[in-house]
């Protein structure tokens, strides 16, 4: 899943391959982008930049709210109908910037990621997203500001516990990660039976939402999951330790090594070093230390 920073325009790109080679479609594809509620998100026209073979782009204007976007490209390839789906997440901040990763130093004041040809922007962005997901999975909490949408049955009271809901888009795809109920920070929208609630009438209390002026009408047979909650969770800004360990992780995994990726230990002139998974030792120790204990 690609990340796009809030209020920042982004270029959506499709690369079309046939038998491993970039290949033009019979004509420019069409692009349809929808958010987690199924609402259409407008983009610019689809173009083929510089007539680059098999490459198509469209500009997405900056999005004010966090969300999960689904981009579906459809076209014709060698007279056959084809479609390609991409997922983007609008986030409130980034685990680290590309500039910080490129400026990161190792022994001898070397900056291994400074070579933009050897380590492209796309490679760093992809690794950043993977690390953000790994950190959240390992620790049970997010280290960036993320989006979640929950479908839940109203309780008929002023209190609603999001733990009891289903974190998914209107299309049934999962939203948020392992830490979605840890550090809920902001409500984006809340609807009860299709009626939009005033966010200032609602209060976040741990994993619960309290209604100050009314109640969350109970679900019915015809509308069992009648409450939809969209919210932001995770820290802003990114904690310094998470930022530093993430950059170490990126360098460790992007820079080629003469040590096998499957090695559990390595013996050199400085002694024997043990490896835990794909994590540098200090990063792995930090991940174990920061895992939260969630109470309901």
ZADRENPA-736638 format. One record per residue (C-alpha): residue in one letter; z, x, y negated. Coordinates in steps of 0.2 Angstrom, whole numbers, always signed. Layout:
// ZADRENPA-736638
+--------+-------+-------+-------+
! residu !    up !  east ! north !
+--------+-------+-------+-------+
!      a !     Z !     X !     Y !
...
+--------+-------+-------+-------+
//
This chain:
// ZADRENPA-736638
+--------+-------+-------+-------+
! residu !    up !  east ! north !
+--------+-------+-------+-------+
!      x !    +0 !    +0 !    +0 !
!      x !    -5 !    +8 !   -17 !
!      x !    +7 !    +7 !   -31 !
!      x !    +2 !    +2 !   -49 !
!      x !   +14 !    +5 !   -64 !
!      x !   +19 !   -11 !   -74 !
!      x !    +9 !   -13 !   -90 !
!      x !    -4 !    +0 !   -85 !
!      x !   -22 !    -3 !   -82 !
!      x !   -29 !    +3 !   -65 !
!      x !   -45 !    +6 !   -57 !
!      x !   -47 !    -3 !   -40 !
!      x !   -59 !    +7 !   -29 !
!      x !   -68 !    +3 !   -13 !
!      x !   -76 !   +16 !    -2 !
!      x !   -88 !    +9 !   +11 !
!      x !   -91 !   +19 !   +27 !
!      x !  -104 !   +16 !   +41 !
!      x !  -102 !   +28 !   +56 !
!      x !   -91 !   +39 !   +46 !
!      x !  -103 !   +41 !   +31 !
!      x !  -102 !   +33 !   +14 !
!      x !  -115 !   +20 !   +13 !
!      x !  -121 !    +8 !    +0 !
!      x !  -120 !   -11 !    +2 !
!      x !  -135 !   -21 !    +1 !
!      x !  -129 !   -26 !   -17 !
!      x !  -113 !   -24 !   -27 !
!      x !   -99 !   -33 !   -18 !
!      x !   -88 !   -47 !   -26 !
!      x !   -70 !   -45 !   -28 !
!      x !   -56 !   -58 !   -28 !
!      x !   -38 !   -53 !   -32 !
!      x !   -23 !   -64 !   -29 !
!      x !    -5 !   -62 !   -32 !
!      x !   +10 !   -66 !   -20 !
!      x !    +9 !   -85 !   -25 !
!      x !   -10 !   -86 !   -22 !
!      x !   -14 !   -86 !   -40 !
!      x !   -30 !   -78 !   -45 !
!      x !   -29 !   -62 !   -55 !
!      x !   -43 !   -58 !   -66 !
!      x !   -52 !   -41 !   -65 !
!      x !   -67 !   -33 !   -74 !
!      x !   -84 !   -33 !   -66 !
!      x !   -88 !   -23 !   -50 !
!      x !   -98 !    -7 !   -54 !
!      x !  -105 !    +7 !   -44 !
!      x !   -99 !   +23 !   -55 !
!      x !  -113 !   +35 !   -58 !
!      x !  -123 !   +27 !   -43 !
!      x !  -111 !   +36 !   -31 !
!      x !  -115 !   +31 !   -14 !
!      x !  -104 !   +19 !    -6 !
!      x !   -91 !   +18 !   -20 !
!      x !   -87 !    +3 !   -30 !
!      x !   -74 !    +0 !   -44 !
!      x !   -67 !   -13 !   -55 !
!      x !   -53 !   -12 !   -68 !
!      x !   -37 !   -22 !   -67 !
!      x !   -29 !   -25 !   -83 !
!      x !   -10 !   -20 !   -85 !
!      x !    +1 !   -33 !   -77 !
!      x !   +17 !   -37 !   -86 !
!      x !   +27 !   -43 !   -71 !
!      x !   +30 !   -35 !   -54 !
!      x !   +20 !   -42 !   -40 !
!      x !   +11 !   -39 !   -24 !
!      x !    -8 !   -41 !   -26 !
!      x !   -21 !   -44 !   -12 !
!      x !   -39 !   -38 !   -16 !
!      x !   -53 !   -44 !    -5 !
!      x !   -70 !   -36 !    -7 !
!      x !   -85 !   -46 !    +1 !
!      x !  -103 !   -40 !    +2 !
!      x !  -118 !   -37 !   +14 !
!      x !  -120 !   -21 !   +24 !
!      x !  -137 !   -20 !   +33 !
!      x !  -139 !   -38 !   +32 !
!      x !  -122 !   -42 !   +40 !
!      x !  -108 !   -50 !   +30 !
!      x !   -93 !   -39 !   +28 !
!      x !   -76 !   -39 !   +19 !
!      x !   -62 !   -27 !   +15 !
!      x !   -44 !   -30 !   +10 !
!      x !   -33 !   -19 !    +0 !
!      x !   -15 !   -22 !    -5 !
!      x !    -7 !   -16 !   -21 !
!      x !   +10 !   -17 !   -28 !
!      x !   +15 !   -18 !   -46 !
!      x !   +30 !    -7 !   -48 !
!      x !   +43 !    -4 !   -62 !
!      x !   +43 !   +15 !   -60 !
!      x !   +37 !   +29 !   -49 !
!      x !   +47 !   +40 !   -37 !
!      x !   +39 !   +55 !   -46 !
!      x !   +24 !   +58 !   -57 !
!      x !    +9 !   +68 !   -52 !
!      x !   +12 !   +80 !   -66 !
!      x !   +30 !   +83 !   -60 !
!      x !   +23 !   +86 !   -42 !
!      x !   +10 !   +98 !   -48 !
!      x !   +23 !  +108 !   -59 !
!      x !   +35 !  +109 !   -45 !
!      x !   +39 !  +127 !   -40 !
!      x !   +44 !  +135 !   -24 !
!      x !   +49 !  +153 !   -19 !
!      x !   +41 !  +166 !   -31 !
!      x !   +38 !  +153 !   -45 !
!      x !   +23 !  +147 !   -36 !
!      x !   +16 !  +129 !   -40 !
!      x !    +8 !  +124 !   -23 !
!      x !    +1 !  +107 !   -29 !
!      x !    -6 !  +113 !   -46 !
!      x !   -23 !  +115 !   -38 !
!      x !   -31 !   +98 !   -42 !
!      x !   -46 !  +102 !   -30 !
!      x !   -36 !  +106 !   -15 !
!      x !   -23 !   +93 !   -18 !
!      x !   -31 !   +78 !   -26 !
!      x !   -23 !   +64 !   -37 !
!      x !   -26 !   +52 !   -22 !
!      x !   -17 !   +63 !   -10 !
!      x !    -2 !   +65 !   -21 !
!      x !    -2 !   +46 !   -24 !
!      x !    -3 !   +42 !    -6 !
!      x !   +11 !   +54 !    -1 !
!      x !   +22 !   +47 !   -15 !
!      x !   +20 !   +29 !    -8 !
!      x !   +24 !   +35 !    +9 !
!      x !   +39 !   +44 !    +4 !
!      x !   +45 !   +29 !    -6 !
!      x !   +44 !   +18 !    +9 !
!      x !   +52 !   +31 !   +21 !
!      x !   +67 !   +33 !    +9 !
!      x !   +69 !   +15 !    +8 !
!      x !   +68 !   +13 !   +27 !
!      x !   +80 !   +27 !   +30 !
!      x !   +93 !   +22 !   +18 !
!      x !   +92 !    +3 !   +17 !
!      x !   +90 !    +4 !    -2 !
!      x !   +75 !    +6 !   -14 !
!      x !   +74 !   +21 !   -25 !
!      x !   +61 !   +13 !   -37 !
!      x !   +60 !    -4 !   -45 !
!      x !   +51 !   -16 !   -33 !
!      x !   +45 !   -34 !   -31 !
!      x !   +50 !   -47 !   -18 !
!      x !   +46 !   -65 !   -16 !
!      x !   +58 !   -76 !    -5 !
!      x !   +55 !   -94 !    +2 !
!      x !   +71 !  -102 !    +5 !
!      x !   +79 !  -119 !    +9 !
!      x !   +89 !  -127 !    -6 !
!      x !  +107 !  -129 !    -2 !
!      x !  +111 !  -144 !   -13 !
!      x !  +124 !  -134 !   -22 !
!      x !  +124 !  -122 !   -37 !
!      x !  +124 !  -107 !   -25 !
!      x !  +109 !   -99 !   -15 !
!      x !  +110 !   -84 !    -4 !
!      x !   +94 !   -75 !    -3 !
!      x !   +99 !   -67 !   +14 !
!      x !   +95 !   -84 !   +21 !
!      x !   +77 !   -84 !   +15 !
!      x !   +60 !   -77 !   +21 !
!      x !   +53 !   -63 !   +11 !
!      x !   +34 !   -66 !   +11 !
!      x !   +19 !   -71 !    +1 !
!      x !   +11 !   -88 !    +1 !
!      x !    -1 !   -81 !   +14 !
!      x !   +14 !   -75 !   +25 !
!      x !   +13 !   -57 !   +22 !
!      x !   +30 !   -47 !   +20 !
!      x !   +36 !   -43 !    +2 !
!      x !   +48 !   -30 !    -2 !
!      x !   +56 !   -17 !    +9 !
!      x !   +72 !   -14 !   +19 !
!      x !   +82 !   -13 !    +2 !
!      x !   +76 !   -30 !    -5 !
!      x !   +93 !   -37 !    -5 !
!      x !  +102 !   -22 !   -12 !
!      x !  +103 !   -20 !   -30 !
!      x !   +94 !   -36 !   -35 !
!      x !   +91 !   -32 !   -54 !
!      x !   +81 !   -46 !   -62 !
!      x !   +74 !   -64 !   -58 !
!      x !   +55 !   -66 !   -62 !
!      x !   +53 !   -84 !   -58 !
!      x !   +62 !   -97 !   -48 !
!      x !   +55 !  -114 !   -43 !
!      x !   +64 !  -129 !   -35 !
!      x !   +53 !  -142 !   -27 !
!      x !   +39 !  -135 !   -37 !
!      x !   +48 !  -136 !   -54 !
!      x !   +50 !  -120 !   -63 !
!      x !   +68 !  -116 !   -68 !
!      x !   +74 !  -108 !   -84 !
!      x !   +79 !   -90 !   -79 !
!      x !   +93 !   -89 !   -92 !
!      x !  +101 !  -104 !   -83 !
!      x !  +103 !   -93 !   -67 !
!      x !  +115 !   -79 !   -63 !
!      x !  +113 !   -65 !   -50 !
!      x !  +129 !   -62 !   -40 !
!      x !  +125 !   -49 !   -26 !
!      x !  +113 !   -57 !   -14 !
!      x !  +116 !   -74 !   -22 !
!      x !  +109 !   -84 !   -36 !
!      x !  +121 !   -96 !   -46 !
!      x !  +114 !  -111 !   -56 !
!      x !  +124 !  -113 !   -72 !
!      x !  +116 !  -130 !   -76 !
!      x !  +111 !  -139 !   -60 !
!      x !  +109 !  -136 !   -42 !
!      x !   +96 !  -130 !   -29 !
!      x !   +90 !  -147 !   -22 !
!      x !   +92 !  -147 !    -3 !
!      x !   +76 !  -144 !    +7 !
!      x !   +68 !  -160 !   +15 !
!      x !   +57 !  -163 !   +31 !
!      x !   +42 !  -163 !   +20 !
!      x !   +47 !  -148 !   +10 !
!      x !   +60 !  -138 !   +20 !
!      x !   +58 !  -121 !   +11 !
!      x !   +58 !  -129 !    -6 !
!      x !   +64 !  -115 !   -17 !
!      x !   +53 !  -100 !   -21 !
!      x !   +62 !   -85 !   -29 !
!      x !   +53 !   -69 !   -36 !
!      x !   +64 !   -55 !   -41 !
!      x !   +65 !   -36 !   -45 !
!      x !   +76 !   -25 !   -35 !
!      x !   +80 !    -6 !   -36 !
!      x !   +85 !    +6 !   -50 !
!      x !   +77 !    +9 !   -66 !
!      x !   +76 !   +24 !   -70 !
!      x !   +74 !   +32 !   -53 !
!      x !   +90 !   +42 !   -49 !
!      x !   +88 !   +61 !   -52 !
!      x !   +92 !   +66 !   -34 !
!      x !   +80 !   +54 !   -27 !
!      x !   +66 !   +61 !   -39 !
!      x !   +70 !   +79 !   -34 !
!      x !   +71 !   +76 !   -15 !
!      x !   +55 !   +66 !   -16 !
!      x !   +46 !   +80 !   -24 !
!      x !   +53 !   +92 !   -11 !
!      x !   +47 !   +80 !    +2 !
!      x !   +29 !   +79 !    -5 !
!      x !   +27 !   +98 !    -6 !
!      x !   +34 !  +100 !   +11 !
!      x !   +22 !   +88 !   +19 !
!      x !    +6 !   +91 !    +8 !
!      x !    +6 !  +110 !    +9 !
!      x !    -2 !  +117 !   +25 !
!      x !   +10 !  +128 !   +36 !
!      x !    +7 !  +140 !   +50 !
!      x !   +22 !  +131 !   +59 !
!      x !   +17 !  +117 !   +70 !
!      x !   +20 !   +99 !   +64 !
!      x !   +28 !   +96 !   +81 !
!      x !   +40 !  +111 !   +81 !
!      x !   +59 !  +107 !   +82 !
!      x !   +64 !  +125 !   +77 !
!      x !   +56 !  +141 !   +70 !
!      x !   +63 !  +158 !   +72 !
!      x !   +58 !  +171 !   +59 !
!      x !   +65 !  +187 !   +51 !
!      x !   +78 !  +176 !   +42 !
!      x !   +84 !  +168 !   +58 !
!      x !   +81 !  +152 !   +67 !
!      x !   +78 !  +136 !   +57 !
!      x !   +79 !  +119 !   +64 !
!      x !   +69 !  +104 !   +59 !
!      x !   +74 !   +86 !   +59 !
!      x !   +58 !   +75 !   +60 !
!      x !   +47 !   +79 !   +45 !
!      x !   +61 !   +81 !   +33 !
!      x !   +67 !   +97 !   +25 !
!      x !   +85 !   +99 !   +30 !
!      x !   +93 !   +96 !   +12 !
!      x !   +82 !   +80 !   +10 !
!      x !   +88 !   +74 !   +27 !
!      x !  +106 !   +77 !   +24 !
!      x !  +104 !   +67 !    +7 !
!      x !   +96 !   +53 !   +16 !
!      x !  +110 !   +51 !   +28 !
!      x !  +124 !   +52 !   +14 !
!      x !  +117 !   +39 !    +3 !
!      x !  +114 !   +25 !   +15 !
!      x !  +123 !    +9 !    +9 !
!      x !  +134 !    -3 !   +18 !
!      x !  +129 !   -21 !   +14 !
!      x !  +142 !   -34 !   +15 !
!      x !  +138 !   -53 !   +14 !
+--------+-------+-------+-------+
//
